[in-house]
């Protein structure tokens, strides 16, 4: 029986200052566990020298693989591409910017076997950032859970150690627009959290606009609750309108009173008009997702795999 191999998967985007130190620390942690390993680095169209530095490092060591994507496809798509390339029996997914410590591998490994689970994932002991950032983060998770119905862990980080059978199950999802945190939950299996302290070593690439877009994408990709909400809200408005019309008719027949209400009438028209446009927009988002899924475009396109002899990638899924 061959010894298990650990695949360490990380994405690269503006990561040129961290690659060498990241790889060295991973090598040290894998050596401390006494395990064979490979490092799969996915260059997500990084505009700096990340790919060049990764190639140079791969030339020095035989267990470094660079998956160079043809352009920037997005963090989640790049992570899925890296998971499809990993050939290890256990896969350790982590960001390469050193905000998440490579040494966590040594903490996650024994916990995986202690609980006999398929995934050990990191959650922040205390969320970093300003008060506004922390509040927005909590709102994001609570709104996402409310509208998707998925119990996603609060203050989740990228770092997680997974078994091969879990990763194979995860890769069965073929959505074009993905929220990988939701897929982690939907895949199931037994998953255990471990508290970690995430550092703040680089400026985040997740702007407020990207976070809002990710939230909208997550809700509309994994839940039909907004559509149900439109139906129930429309039914409620219809019931209230019907009751008000009945009141007006009774008032006109029995009391012969003509009610004035120009301001309220116009306000109602503008309010309902805005709601109708918003609801049509929500339906449009769902239609756009159906349109994107029917085209079956690849999640990511691999321009080059370095070294060229590496053949573990499952190209049919890209």
N, C-alpha and C positions, 0 to 999 in steps of 0.2 A: 504494500500500500504506500503510495507516494505521499510525501509531506504536503500539508495544505499550503496554498499560495495565497497571499494577501495582495489584492489589487488596490492601490491608492489612486483615486480618481480626483482630479482637480481641474478647474477651468482657468484660463489665462485671459485677462483683459486689463491692459495697463499694469502688468505684473512684473515688468523687467527688474524692478528693484528687490523682488522677493523670491524669485525662482530658485536661485542657488541655495539660499539659506533654507527655504522650504524643503528642497530635496535632501539637503544634508541632515536636517532634523528628522525627516521621515526615515532616512537610512539608519540613523542612530536609534530611533524608537523600534524599528523592525528588528535591528540587531539585538536590542535588549530583550525582545520577545523570543529571539532565536528562530524567526520565521523567514521563509523565502518570500520575496515580494517583487512587485513591479509597480512603477509609477506611470500612470496614464495622464498626460497633460493635454488638455483640449484648448487649442488656441482659437478663441471666439472672435476672430477678425481684429485682434488687438493692433492698434495703430503704432505701437512702440516696437522695441526689439525683443519682445517676449518670445516669439517663435525662434529667432536666431539664437538667443541664449539657451533655450530649451534644446535645440539641435546640438549646440556645442557640448552641453552637459550630457546628452545622450551618447555622444561620441566617446566620452570618457568612461561611461558606465553602461553595461549591457542590458540593464533592466529598466531603462527609461524609454517611454514611447511618447512621441508627439503626434497628436491628431490635429492636423491643420485644416480648419474649416475655410471654405471659399470666401466667406464674409462674416459679418457679425449677425448671428441668428438669435441671440438672446441667451441669458444665463441659464434658464431652465432647459432650453433646447440643447445647449452645449453639454449640460450635465447628463442628459439622456444619451447623447452621442458618446460621451465617455463611458457610461455604463454599458453600452452596447459593445464597446471595444474591450472592456475588461474581461480577462479570462481566468481570474483567480477564483478560489473556492469561497473566499470572503472578500467583500468589497468595502473599503473605507472611503466614503465620499466626504470631501472637505474643501473649503475655500483655500486658495493659495496665497492670500494677502497677509497671512500670519495673524489676523485678528482671531482666528480659531487656531489653537495651538496644535501642531503636528503630534506633540507628545500625548494628546488625548487618546491616541491609538492604544497606548499602554493602559489607560484607564478603562476604555471601552471593551477591550479584549476579554479580560476575566469576567466582566459583568455579563457578557453574552453567554458564557457557559455556566455562570452561577445561576442564572434564571432559566437556562435552556430555551431562550427566545431566539427569534430570527432577526431582530433589529434592536440595537441600542442607539438612541439618538440623544443629542444634546439640547438642553434648554437652559436659558440664561438664568443664573441665580438672581440677578437684578438687571433689569434692562438698562443698557447704556444710553447716553444722549441726554439732551435737555429735557425739561419738564414737558414742553410741548411735544417733543418727539416721542416721549414715553406714553403720553396720553393718546396721541395719534396711533401709536402702535397697538395699544389696548383696544381702541375703538375699531381698528382694522380687523382684529381677530374676532371681536364680539359681533360686529356686523356680518363678517364672513360666516361665522358659525350660525347666526340667526337666519340668514338668507339661503345658505347652502345645506344646513342640517348636518354638516360634517363636524365632528368633535376634534378640531385641529388643536394641538398643544399650543399654549400661550408662550410667547418669547422663544419660539423655535429657532435653532440655528441650522446651518447646512450640514454640519458634521454628523455622520452616522455610520455605524458599522453594520453591515448586512450580510446575511448568508446568500449563497448562490441561488437557492430555490426562491428566496424572496425577490431577488433582482430579476430572475427569469420571469416571475409572475408580474413584476412591475413593468417589464418591457413588453408585455402583451397589450398594453394600452397604446392606441395609435392616434390619439387626438392630435390635430394640427396645432391648435392653440392651447397650451398646457399651463396649468399651475401645479408644479411638481409637489408642493406641500399637500394639495388635495389628493394627488395620485398616491402619495405615501400612505394616506389614511385609507383610501379606497382599496388598496392592495390587500389590506388586512394583515393576517398573521399576528403573532404575539410580539409586541413592541414595548420596550422598557426605556424610560427616560433616565438621564443622568445630568445632574446640575453641573454647569460649567461657567466660567467667567470669560466673556468675550472681550477682546481688547479693541482699542480704537486707534489703529495704526495708519489708516488711510481714509481719504474722503470717500463717502459712499457714492456709488453710481446710481442708486435708487432715489431719484428726485421725487418730489410730491406728486408730480404728474404721472410718473411711472407707477407709483404706489396706487394711485387712484385707478389707473388703467388696469393694473394687476387685479385689484379688487373687483372691478366690473367684469373682467375676463373670468375670474374665479366664480363669481356668482352666476353669470350667464352660461358658463360651461358645465357646471355641475349641479344646477338646480333649476327647476321650473317654477319656483315660488314667486318670482316677479310676475310671471304670466298669470298664475292663480290669483295674485294680489290685484292685478288689473281687473280680473273678472269679478272678484268680490267687491272691490271698490265701485265698479260700475253698477253692480246690483244694489249696493247701498245708496248710491246717488239716485238711481231710478226709483227706489222705494221712497226716499225723502222727497223727490220731485213729485211723485204721484200723490203723496200725502198733501203736499203744498197746493197742487192743482185742485184736489178735492176741497181743500179749505177755501180757495178762491171762488170755486163754483158755488159752494154753499153760502159763502158770504155775499156773493152777487145776487143769488136767487132770493134769499130770505131777508137780507138786510139792505139790498139795493145800494151797496157801497162800492165805489170805484177806488181802489187803493193806489196811492202814489208810491213810486219806488224806482225812479229813474236811476239813481245812484246804485242801489242794490242790484238792479237788473243788469246794468253795465258791468258791475264788479263780478257778478255771477257768470256773465258771458266770457269775460276775460279769464276768470279762474278756470272755468270748464274748458275753454279753448286751450289754455296752457297745459292742463292735465291731459287733454286728448293728444296734443302734439308730443308730450313726454311719453305717453303710453304707446303711441305709434313708433316713437324712437326705440323704446324697449323691444317691441316686436321686431323692429328693423335689425337690432343687434342679433337677435336669435336667428333671423333669416340670413344675416351675413355669415354667421357661424355655420349654418347649414351649407351655404354656398362654398365656404372655405373647405369644409369637410368633403364635399362631393368632388372637389378638384384633386384631392389626395396628393397635394404637394409634399415633398420630403421635409421632415423636421429640420434637417441640416444636410449640407452637401460637403463631403470631405474632399478637399483639394489634394492632400498628401498625407500619407502616414509614414513617419520616420522612426526607426529605420524601415526600409522598404520590405524587409523579410517578414515583417509582422503581419499575420494573416488572421487574427482572431475576430476581426470586425465582422458583424452581421450586416452586410450592406443592404439586404432586402428591407431592413427596417428604417433606413435613413432616407 
